[in-house]
Amino acid sequence: MLLTEIRRFPVKSMLGELVSAAEVTERGLAGDRAWAVRDPDGKFGSGKNTRRFRRMPGLFGFRAQAAPTALPPAFTSVGLTPADHPALAPLGHLALTPADHPALTPADHPAPIVELPDGRRFAADDPAGHRAISEVLGRTVTLTPEAAIPHHDEGPVSLITSASLRALTMLSAPEPDGTGIDPLRFRANLLIDLPAPDLPGVAIPGVGVSGACVSGAGISGVGVTGASMPGADKPGLDIPGVGAPGISFPEDGWPGRHLRVGAEVVLRVVRPLIRCVMIDMPQDRATERGDLLKALATHHEMTFGVFATVENPGRITTGDECRWL
């Protein structure tokens, strides 16, 4: 298993950033969901209504990223520049962020930067930015840093796998461009590549067929249908991505297990993540859908992916090996 994507969301329920490396603490990814949109009643902006959260349509129109900060003396004294730091590649600028390295993380993180739909940018603690965001949302809000209660919905680190994305693609439909379900929809911190088994006579998306995906008519690009897959019609056959009821979501068997990511980080998987309407909403490159939550409700008890607690902190990097302990 390999770690293929790392995402952090500096402001809860806004678009975030894809990074190549991140520090993981007991709280989760450094800087992840450290801030949230709050209304006058004290509820935090979300895609759903709960005791703590209030649904606020429009939050996916904003993007947040960790704030840049100057290099500390310890770096400049040895002649290092921001360009020398490997965590900068996904950020697209020559500035370090407090979330990118433990040596750069002060006790109180600088506020993240929020970009509005019209391109204006504000620090999350800027009252002018609060007013601008309120105007766009059509309601009075402020942005607030996390206090005693974490902003996470359920747990510190969320994980999904490529195998489960293939399974959900089969249960619903590909994205409009013909590719599999976009992992961005689930706002997971970690995407783990878990290839489908190479079964003789069975064409499975992601295994031996570049860019193939499952649709109601079969596997696009290769002209294979369920009827031509030996064994695909056998009840209970557990083949990821090939026909219900045998569709597999590997994370279902993960709760209670310990997963090492890279050389340092150890996660303890707790339980599946319950999903809401946000997975069908348009966000960034993902267009609006109306079938994903329904498919999960019908076939998978409204869950997708899992969350985990952090048993051992450290640094993770895209391409890290993931293995069970």
N, C-alpha and C positions, 0 to 999 in steps of 0.2 A: 504494500500500500504506500502511496506517495501523496504528500501534501501538495496540491496543485494551485490553490488559491488561498490568500489571506485577505480578509476584509475587516475594516474597522469603521465604525459609525460614530464619529465624535459627538453628534447630537442625535439623540434617540428619534427614530421615525423620519429622519431626513436621509437623503442620499449620502453615501460615505465615500471611502477611498479604497482602492485595491493597492496593496503594498507588497513588497517582496520579502519583507522581514518585519518582525514585531517582537516586543518584549511581552512575556506573559507573567502576570503576578497572580496572587491568590484571588484577586478581584476579577481577573480575566485579562484580555488584551489591554495593554496600557493605552489609555485615552479612549477606549471604546465605550460609547454611550455615557460619557462622563457628564454631559450636559443634556438638558431636555427643555422642550417648550412647555410652559406652564400657564394655565389660565387663572383668572382672579379667584376661582374656587380652590385653587391649589392642585388641580388635576393635571397630569402630564399628557401632552399630545401623543396620540397613537392612532392606530387603524381600527381600534375597537373600544368599546365602553366597558369599563370594569370599575371596581371600587377605587382604584388608583389612577386609571387612565381614562381619557376622553377622546373619542374619535374626532379627529380634526382633518377633514379633507383638504388636500393641497400641500401637505408637508413634503410629498415627494417632488415638489417643484423646487425645493431648496437643496443645496449640497453643502456639506460641512467637511472640513479637513483640518488636521492638526495644525496649530499655529507654528510658524517658523520662529526660531530663536537664534540669537548670536552664538558663535562658538565660544565655549568657556576658555579661560586662560590655559588650562591644562592641554588643550588641543593646539592653540595657536603658538604656545611656547615651543612646541616641537615641529612647527612648520606645517601642520595639517591645515587643509582647507575643506570647506564643505564638500567639494567634489571628491575628496578622498574617502567619504563615508559610504559604504555599500547600501545603506537604507535609503539613500536619496533617489535611486533610479526610478521608483514608482511615483515619486512626488512631483517630478517634472520641474523642479526648481533647485537652485543651489542654496538651500537653507536647511539646517537640521531642525527636527521637531523634538520636543520633550518626550514624545511617545516612542521615539526610535532607538533610544539607548538609555540604559539605567543611569549612566553618568550624566546624562542631560536632563534627568527628570527631577525637577524641584519638588518640594513638598506640596506646593500649590501650582498645578499646571497653568500656563497661560491659556486664556480662553481660545477655543478653536475659531477658525474663520468660516463664516457662513456666506454663501453666494446665493443671491436672489435670482428668480427666473429672468430678470432683465439684465443680469450681469453685475449688479452692484454687490459690493462685498463689505461686510462688517465683522468686527470681532464680536463674539457671542455675548460679551459683557457691555457692549456699547448701547446705551439707551436709544440712540438714533436708529440703530439696527432693529431694536425691539419695535419701535414705532413703524418702521418700514415693513417688517414681517407681519405686524398686526394689520396693516392696510391690505396686504396681499391676501391674508387669510380671512379678512372681514370680521375679525374678532380681536379683542384686546388680549395680548399675550406678552410674556417676558421669557427670556432664556435664563435658566438657572443651573448652577453646577450641582452635582450629586451631593447629598448630605448623608445622613445616617443610613437611609434605606437605598439600596442600589436601584438604578434605573432599568436593569435587565428585567425582561418579562418573567423568566423562569430561572435562569442560572448564568454563571459567569462566561462560559464558552459554548457556542453552538456549532454543531458539526452536521454536514450532509455528505453523501457519497455520490459518485458518478453512477453507481449501480442503481441507486434509488431514483435518480433523475431519469435513467432509461426506463425503469419500471413505470414511473408516473407518465412518461411520454406514451407508453403503450396503453395505459388506462384512459388517457385523454386524447391528446393530439400533439403533433410537433408545434413549434412556434410558426408564425406566418411565413418565415423565410425557409421553412423546411428543416431547420435544425431542432435538436432536442430541447427540452424545457430549460430555460435560462436559469442557472443557479442564482443569479442576482435576485430573483423573485423571493427567495427565502431568507435573504439578509443574514446568512450564516457567516460566522467568523472563519470557519475552515471548510474547504472542500477537499475531500480525500478521494483520490482516484482508486477505484476498486473495480478492476476489469471483470467483465462477465466471463464465466468459464468457457473454454474452447471445446465445445461439444461437437463431435463428428456429425455432419449433416445439418447442423443448426446454425443459421446465420443470425448473429446477435449484434446489435448496434455497438460500435466501438471495438469489435474484435475482428480484425482481418478485413474490415470494409471501411475505408476512410470516408468519414462524413455521412455514413448511412444512418437513417433514423426510422423509427417505427411509425406507421400511420395505420388508419383503418384498412387501407388497401394492401398492407404488407410493409416491407422495408423499402423505403424509397431509394432509388439509385441502383438497386440490385435485382429488382423484379422478383423478390421472394415473398411469398405469403405464408400465413400460418398453416394453410392446407398442405404446403410443400415442405414443411419442416418436420422431419421424422420425430415423433415423440411429443410435438407441441400440443397435440390434442389429448394427451394422457392426463387424467385428473390427478392433481397433487404433484405433478412433476415440477420441481423447483428450478426453473430456468429464468434467471433475471432477464426481464425485458421481453419475454415470450409468453403472451396470452394469460389472462386470468383463468382459473384461480392459482396457477403456478407462479405468478409474478412474485419476485422476492424484493423485500426491503431489508438489506443486511443489518441495518442499525437496530432492528427489532431485537436482535440477540446480544446487543452490546451492554445494556444496563448492568451495573455491578462490576464490569471489567475495567482493567487499567490499561491505558494506551500511552505508549511513549512516542512523542513526536520529536524527531531530531535527537540530539545528544543529551538534552537536559530536561525538557518538559514532560511531565507525567500527568495525564488527565484521568479522572475517574468518571466514567459515564453513569449518569443518574437515571434519566428516563426520556421517553419520546417527547418531542415538542408539539404542542397543540397549535394548529394553524388557524388563521382568520382570513378575512376578505382581502387583506393586503397582498396576498400572493397572486390575486387576479387583477390587481390595480396596475395601471401603467406607471413605470418608474424607469427613468433613464432610457436605455435602448429597448426595454421590454414593453410591449404594447398591451393594451387592455384585453383581458380574457374574462370568461365567465364560467369556465368549466373545471378549473383545477381544484378549488375547494370542494365542489360537488363530488368530484372523483375521489378525493380523499375521504370525504364523509361517507361515501358509498362503500369504498373498498378498504379503508385503512384507519377508521376511527378518528378521522380528522387530524391525524398526526403525520409529520414528515421530519426526519432528522432527529437528533438527540441533543441534550445539553449535558455538559460535564463540569465538574468542579476541578480545581487545580491542586494536585497533590504535591507537585514539585515545579516551582517556577523556573524561568529561563528564557532563552531566545529561540524563536522558530524562524525558519526560512523556507520560501517556496522551493520544492524539490526534496525536502526532508523526508526520510523514510519514517513510516509509522508502523509500529509493531506492538503486539500484545505482550504484557508482562505476566 
